[in-house]
Amino acid sequence: MIMENTDFDFNIEKDALWCKHLGITDFDGLNNIIRNGRAIQLVNLCEARHENRCSRIAHEIKAKGGVRVVLLAGPSSSGKTSTSLRIALQCKVHGLNPRTIEVDNYFLERDETPLLPNGNKDFESLAALDVELLNKQLNELLEGKEVELPRYDFKDGRKYYEGNMMKLEENDLLILEGIHALNPAMTPNIPDEVKFMVYVSDMSSMSEYDKDIMTTDNRLMRRMVRDNRTRSISPEQTILRWADVREGEEKYIFPYQDNADMVFNSTLQYELPLLKHYVTPILKAIDRNSKAYPEAQRLLGFLSKIDALPVDAINAIPCTSIMREFIGGQILSRELL
């Protein structure tokens, strides 16, 4: 497990050195790369570095020996889904046979969901998951038994069983991704020696980062773009819900990040210029009478200091990129060869 000042600090320190090497410790350096026509090279380098990190994690999973369950967690819009699928690909390259289970399919039936003090249903709490069923099926899978996995219908608020059977072979590896994955209480019946835990987060890597931007702003803008594109949730709604999202992270994710065996920093040095391309027009559409207007203006204020990524560089972003999870065009499958 991560000890104090090891993998977290290693990630931040290495990324700061990486930014210094590229000459992008501040917005001016980032803008110079774009203005000098080197945006595509920056995209290629950042993506190669991400792939290298995924490969290293897969190597460590295999090197540990005896790992049967990989658990991956991180805060909102950190790129957990993309990272889990990319690590699965690299595990396959390293001779393992990864299988994925979606933790979201283990929610309790809607009428069993715990309530918040205000009477609303608490979907963020671990108590909203059917932990007993999840552990029962995980144990049966690890014992070599065949199980029928549930599918949770969020519209109906209940689980369905539709013949989705799974049985693990000798070289199979389970990969589970979810906000509670690093909390020992989610998998209390699974021995620690067969687990490998990964923490994913978008951590600022510019050593001289502009003081106008918070470390969570990258994730907020990622979420805004994805919500607007795929969930019919306006940027205004995303901004107004963000405080509740952050509160949930403080309660359910950050207290367990030190349980991770490895950390994946999902930030990409080209993502602010990329996000500017998508976020600026939707932020400008927020009415000045909205409660979200001041936050929208703050975000537009620092984005005005950054040059937008040119279209040819956007087109160069590979279909396996974490950023494709947010801007669209990602082609990553849970089914491997």
N, C-alpha and C positions, 0 to 999 in steps of 0.2 A: 504494500500500500504506500501511497505518497506520504513522505515525511516532510516536515517543515523545511522550506527553502530548497526543495528539489525540483520536481517536474514543473510545478507552476512557475517558479522563478526561472527555471531553465527555459521554458517557452517564452516568457516575456523578454528575458535577456537576449535569447537567440534572435527573436524577432526584431528587437531594437537594433541589434548588430546588423541584421539583414537589411533593415530600412536604411541604416547608415551607409552600408555598402552600396545600395542602389541610389543613394543621394536623395532620399525622400523622407527626411526626418521632420519635415513640415510641409505646409500646403504649397509653398513656393517651389520646393523640390519636386513635388508631385505634378504641379502645373508645368514645370520645365520639361518633364518627360513627355507630356501630352503635346506641348507646343513644338517640341523638337521631332514629332512624328514617331515616337518610340512606344506608343501605347500598346500596340500589338505585342511587342517584345516583352513589355511588363506583364501583360495577361499571360503569355506563355510561361514566363519564369514563375509567376505566382502559382499557376496551376500545376506546374512540375513539382514545385515545393510541397504543395498539398498532397500530391500523389505519393511523393517520397515519404511524407509523414504517415499516410495511411499504410504504406508498405511496412514501415518500421513497426507500427502497432501490430500488424498481422504477424510480423516476425517474432515480436515479443510474446504474442499469444501462443504461437507454436513452441517457442523456446521454453516457456514456463512448464509445459508438459502437463497433461492431465486435465486441461481446460475443456469443459463441455458446455459452459454457458458464458456468453459475453453479454454484459449489461452496460448500456450506454445511456447517459442522461446529460441534460444541460438545460439552460434557461430558454425562454421563448425565442424563436427565430435564430437560434444558434447554428442551425443546419444539422440537427440530429439525424433526421431521416436520411439525408444525402450521405452523411458521414458513415452511418451504419451500413448503407448499401455499398459504399466504396471500400470500407474495411472488409465487408463480405467478399467482394471481388478479389481483394488482395489476399485474403485467407485462402481462396480457391487457388490463386497463383502459387501460394506456399504449400499446396498439397492437402489442405483441409477441405471439408465439405460443409460449408455454412448453410444453415436453415434458419429462416426468420419467423418469429412469432410476434404479432402485433398486440401489445399490451392493452390497447384501447378496446379490444374485443372482450376484455374481462371486466368491464364495468358492471356494477350491480344493476338489477332491474330498476327502472326509474323510480318506482314507488318505494324502493329500499334505500335510495340515495340519502345520505345524511344532510341535515339542514344547517345553514349558517344562522347566527343570532338574529339576523333580519328576516328569517323565514325562507330565504332563497336556498335552492339546492346547492350543495357544496361539491362541485364536480372536480375541484382541484385537489381535494384531500385524498390521502391514501385509503381512507375509509370508504371512498366511493368505488373502490375496486373490489372485486371478488377474489381476495387474496387466497382464501382457502382453496377455491377451484384452481387458480393459477398454479399454486404449489403442488396440489394433487396431480395435475396433469404433467407438470415438469418432472416430478419424481417418477411418475409412470414412464415417461419418455426416457429418462436416464436409466431406468431398469430394463429398457428394451421393449416395453409394451407399446402397442398401437393405441392412439387416442383420437377422439373426434374433436377437433378444435371448434370453438364457437365463433360466430360472426355477430357482432353487436350492431343493431340497427339504431342509429341515433335518432331517427325520426320517431320510431315506435318506443324507444327506450327499453329494449329487451334483447336478450341473446337468442340466436337461432342456431340450430344444428342442421347442416346441409350436406353432410357426408364428406367434409374436409378432413380426411384422415392423415395422421402423421405417425411415423415410426422412425426412430433414429438407428442408423447403422453405426458400425464401430468407429468410423472416422468422421461422423457428423458432429457439427458444432451448432448450438443454438445461439442466435443473436436476438436480444430483446432490447427495444428502445422505448423509453418513456420517462416522464419527469421524475418518477419515484425509483428509477432503476438502481440508484446508488444507495437507497435507504435499505439497510439490512432487514427491516420489517416487511419489505415486499417479497423477499425470498428467504424467510427464516428457516425453512426446512431443507435448503440447498447448501451442502457443505462449502465452506469458503475455498477449499483447495481446488474445487472445480470451476470457480468463478474467475472472470477477468473483467475488471470494471474500467470504463472509459468515460471521462468527463469532457464534454464539448462546450466551448463558449467562444464568442466573438470578442476577443480581448484586444484593446488598442495596442498597436505596435509601433506607432511613431513616437520616438523618444522625446520629441519636442512638440507634442500634440497641441493644437490650438485650444486655448482655454475656454472657448465658447462652446466646445462640443463635449458632451458627457460620454462616458464609456459605454452607456447603454443606447446611445443614439443610433449607432449602426443597426442594432437589432430592431429598434422601433421603426426605422425606415424600411428595413427588410420586410417586416411584418405588414407595414402599410401597403407596400407594393403587392405582396401576396394576397392580403385580405381584399384589396380592391380588384385584383385580377381574378381570383378563384372563389371567393366567398361572399361576394356582393356586400362587403362591409366597407363603408366609406372611410377615407383617411380621418375624417372628423371622429367617427365612432372608435377607430383604432386608438387615436390619441386619448380620448376620454376614458377608454377602458385600460389604458396602460398602467395607471397607478395600481389597479387591482391585480393586474398581471405581475407587476413588480413585487407586490405584497406576497403573492403566492410563491414567487421564487425565493423570497427571503425565508418563508416558512418551510417549504418543501424541497428545495433544491440545494441552495448554498450551504446549509448545515451539513450536507453529506458529501460535498465535493472532495474533501480530503480522503474519502474512502477509495478514490480512483487509483488504479494501477498506472494509468497514463492519461495525459491531457492532450486534447486536440484543439489548438487555437484555430478557429475557422475563419478568422479575418483574412481578407485578401486586400493587398495594398492598392488595387485598382477599384475597390468597390464604392468608395465615396464618389468618384467621378461617374461611375456607372449608375449609382442610385440617384444622383442628381438628374440624370437623363429622364428617369421615370417618376421621381418624387416631385420635382419642381412644379409641373403643371397641375398635379392633383392637390398640392398644398395651396397653390394660388387660388384654387377654386373654393376654398373654405371661406365662408362669409365672415365679415369683420364682427358681426354680432354673435358669432358662435363662441362658446366657452373654450373651444379648441384653437381659436384664432391666435392668441398670444404665443402658444407653443408652435404653431405653424410658422409664425413670423420669425421666431427664434431659429428654427431649423432652416428657413430660407435665408436668414442672415449669414450663417456660416457657410451654407452651400454656395452663396454668391462669391465666396473667396476661392472656389474650386472650379476648374475647367471641367466641363462635361466630357465624358469618354466619347470619342468619335464613333460613328456607326460601324466603320470597318473593324474597329477593335471589339465592339459589342458582338459582331458577327463571328469574331475569332474565339469567343468564349466557348469551350467545349460543352457537349451535351451532358457530360458527367459532372460538370462544375456545381459546387454548392450554390452559386448564385443563380443557376438555372432553376433551382427549387423555388426561387422568388420571382424572377422575371419571366419564367416560362421557357419551354424548349428542352427540358431535361428528359433524358432517356436512360433511366436506370431501372432495372427489373429485379424483383425479388426472386425470380426464377433464374438459376444459373445452370450451366451445362452439366 
